[in-house]
Amino acid sequence: MSKQDKFRFVSLLALELQNGDIVLPSLPDVVMKIRRMLESNAAGFEQVSQAVSLDPVLVSRLFVFANSAYYSRGNAKVDSLETAIGRLGFEVVRNTAMSLAMKQLYGSNKHSEASKILRKIWAEGMKLSCMAWAVSRQVPSAKPEAAYLAGLLHDVGKLYIVTKAEEFPTILGNPQSLNEMFDEWKAQISKTIMESWGFSDEVAESADAANYLNEDPASDIRLVDVVWVAKQLLDAGISKSLDPKSMPTFIKLGIDRDALPGILGAYREKLQSMQQSLV
């Protein structure tokens, strides 16, 4: 990658951030409608099922999910949308809709090089969302579905960077250069995109640990803590070399080595369930 290309690309990202021009395609109407309903706290099964029914793909995925081994647990198979939603719960319905929408965004690029990169980012994002979910289950004050959502959206800035890099072949075709851009810009761009999509400050800030992680054990536990710990576990592969006692955020969440096998088991089960439901 030439210095000129890097300068042009960095200048483009900086200018778009400064001007608030960081945008991606809007989320599907059904996703936005479900989000608004659930955030109003006034939605019932009938209203949510009516909104969901507008998207046949989402309906089919919810049936697969509700009848999976993870959620059925030996219960009878569901045969109505209302029953499926009742079994899953509203937050799982929202996150399934978001997962489908994000999968479509990551798969919408037809450029062969970009498509390959985005498939890898999507796979990593699914792992992070499921690990964040598994970590949060160990923390009494945390909300697993909120952690899943934060993990799912965490790397959306990479999607934007790859899309922009199509105009700069020397960057798109150079993994080292692209990773340098991710390291420098991904967090800020992810946060900006989440804000533009209307997600809460806590969800948006979870993408930017450098600025929002507070290692003080007395501080409030937030999504950024959960997602950061999930990333450390994935990066380390929950290996024996990982020492939670040496990491203040692990201590803050109350996660020690004894908790790791349970987290790993929950992560694998959740990931398998999501992969099967989103096929």
N, C-alpha and C positions, 0 to 999 in steps of 0.2 A: 504494500500500500504506500503510495506516495504521500509526502507531507502535505502536498497541495490538496489531495483528495480528503485526507483526514481533517485538514483545516476547514474545507468546504462543508464536510458532513457535520462536524462539531458546531460550526457556525449556524448551520441550518437547524439543528436540534436546539441550540441555545436561543435562537431567535423565536422559534415556535413556542418554546416554554415561556419566554418573556412576554410574548403577545397573547398567550393563552390559546394558541392554535393547535394544541395537541388534541386530536380527535380521532376516533375510530367510528365505524358504522354504528348506528344506534342499536340498542338491544331490541329484540323482537317485541312487538306490541303485547303479546301474551305474557312475556316475562315482566314487562313494566306494569301491566295490569295486576298481575298476581302480587308483585311487590307493593303496589299502592294499597291493595286490599289488606294485606297482612300488616302493613305499617299503620293502618287506620285502626286496628284492633276491633273492627266491627264486622269482619268477614265471617260468614258461616260456611258450612260444607256446600250448600247449594250454590252460593255465589262463586266460591272458588272452583267448584266443579264445572260451572258454566263457562268460566274463563278458560280453564284448562281444556275443555272440550273443543275449543276453537283450533287447537293444534293437535292433529291426529298423531304425529310422531311423539309428542310429549305424553299423550294418553297411553300409547302403546308402551312407552318406557316406564310409566308409573305402574302399569299392570305387571310388567316383568319384575320391577323392583318389589312391589308389594307381595308378589307370589314367590320371591326368591327365598332360598333357605335362610338367609339372614333375617328377613322380616316375617316370614310365615311361622317359623319355629314350630312346625307341626300343625299349625292351624289350617282350617279349610281354605281352599283357594278362593280368592275374591273374584267376583264376577260383575261388579258394578263400580263405576268410577268413584262414587261417594264412599263406598266401603274401602277402596284402595287408598283414598285420601285420608280416611279416618285411621287406617292402619299405619300409614306413613307419618302423618302429622303435617301441618302446614309448612313448617320450616324445611322439612325434607322435600316437600313438593317444590318449594321455591328454589332450593339448591339443585334439584334435578333439572328444573327448567333453566337455571343459570348454567349448569354444566353442559346441557345440550347447546345452548346459545354460544358458549365459549368454544365448544368443540367445532361448531360451524364456522366461527370466526377464524380459528386456527387452521381450518381446512379449506378456507375460501380462496387462498392464493394458489394460482396455477403455475407460477414460475417454478421450474423444477428444483432449482437450488434452494430457493426460499421455502418451498413446500417441505423439503426434507428437514430443514432447520426447524420449521414451525411444528412439525410432527413431534420432534424431539422435545421442544419446549412444552408442548401440550402434555406429553407423557410425564415429564418432570413435574408439571403443575398438578396433575392428578395425584401423583405420589405425595407432593407437599400438602395438598388439601386433606388427604386421608391421614397423613401423619399428624397434622395439626388437630384434626378431629380426635385422633387416638390420644394425643398428649392432653388435650383439654378434658378428656374423661377422667384424668387423674387429678384434676384441679377442681375442688368443690365449687369455687366461685365462677368458673369458666363455663361457657356455653358451646358445646361441641359443634352444633350446626353453624354458629357464627364463626367459629374457628375454621371450619371446612370452607366457608365462603371466602374468608380472608386468604386462606391458602390458595384457593382456586384463582383468585384475582391477582395474586402477588406478583406474577411475572408478566402481566399484560403489557407492561412497558417494553418488554422484549419483542412482542408482536409488532408494536409500533415501529421500533427501531429496525427490525427486519424488513418491514414494508417500505420504509424510507431508504434502506440500504440497497434496494433493487436499482436505484438510480446511480449507485456507486459499486460497480462490479468488483473493484479491487478490495472493497471492504466485505461485501457479501461472500466473496469466494475465499476469504482469508479468515479462518476460525480465530486466530489470535487477535486480529484487528477487531472482529465482531465482539469477542469476549471483552476486549478493552472498552468498547462502547457500552456493553451491558453493565460492566462494573461502574462506569462513570455516570451513566444516564438512566439506567433502568428504574431505580427507586423513585427518582423525582417524577419520571414520566408515568409510572404505574400509579402513583398517588394522584397525579393530575387527572388521569383518565377515570379513576374511581370516583373522584369528586365530580367530574363532569357527568357521570352516570347517576349521580345522586346518592351514593353510598355515604354512610356516616363518617365522621371524622376518624373515629376509632378504627374502622375498617380501612380507610385510606391510609392512615398513618402506619398501619401494620406492614406496609410495603417498604417502609423507610426506617429500618432499625438504627441506622447511623445517627439519626436525628431524634428518634422517639423512644428508643429502648432506655429504660431506667432500671439500673441494676440494684438500686437501694431496696433491700428486703422489706422495708416498711412501706414502700410505695404501693399504690393500687396495682393489682394484676390486670393487664390489658392484653388485647389481641396480639400486639406486637411482641409481647413476651412469649406467647404460645407459638406463634409462627417462627420466631427466632430459634426457639428450642427444637421445633420440628425440623428446621433446616440443619441444625447441628447434628441431629440424630441421623438424618438421611446422608449427610456428607460423611459421617463417620461410619455409617452402616451399622449403628449401634454396636460397635466393636468393643472388645475388652479394653482397648486403649482409651476409651472415652471415660473420663472421670467427672461425674456430675458434681462431686464435692468441691471441685476446683473452679466451677462456673457459677457466679452469683445468681444468674437468672434461673438456672436449674434449682438452686437452693430456694430462691424466691417462690417458685412454683411448687416446692415440696417434692421434687422428683429426684430420687436417689437411684443407685444401681439396682436395688431390689425391684423398682417399678418398671425397669426397662423391658423385661420379658413380657409383661402384661401389655405394655404399649406396643411392642412389636407384634404381638398376636392380634390385637385389635386393629392395628394398621393393615396387616395382611388381609384380614377378613373384610374390612371396609373397602380396600382397594379392589379386591376380587369382585365384591358385590357391585361396585360402581362400574368397573370395566365390563361386566356382564350386562348391566342395565343400559349402558350407553352404546353398545354394539350397533 
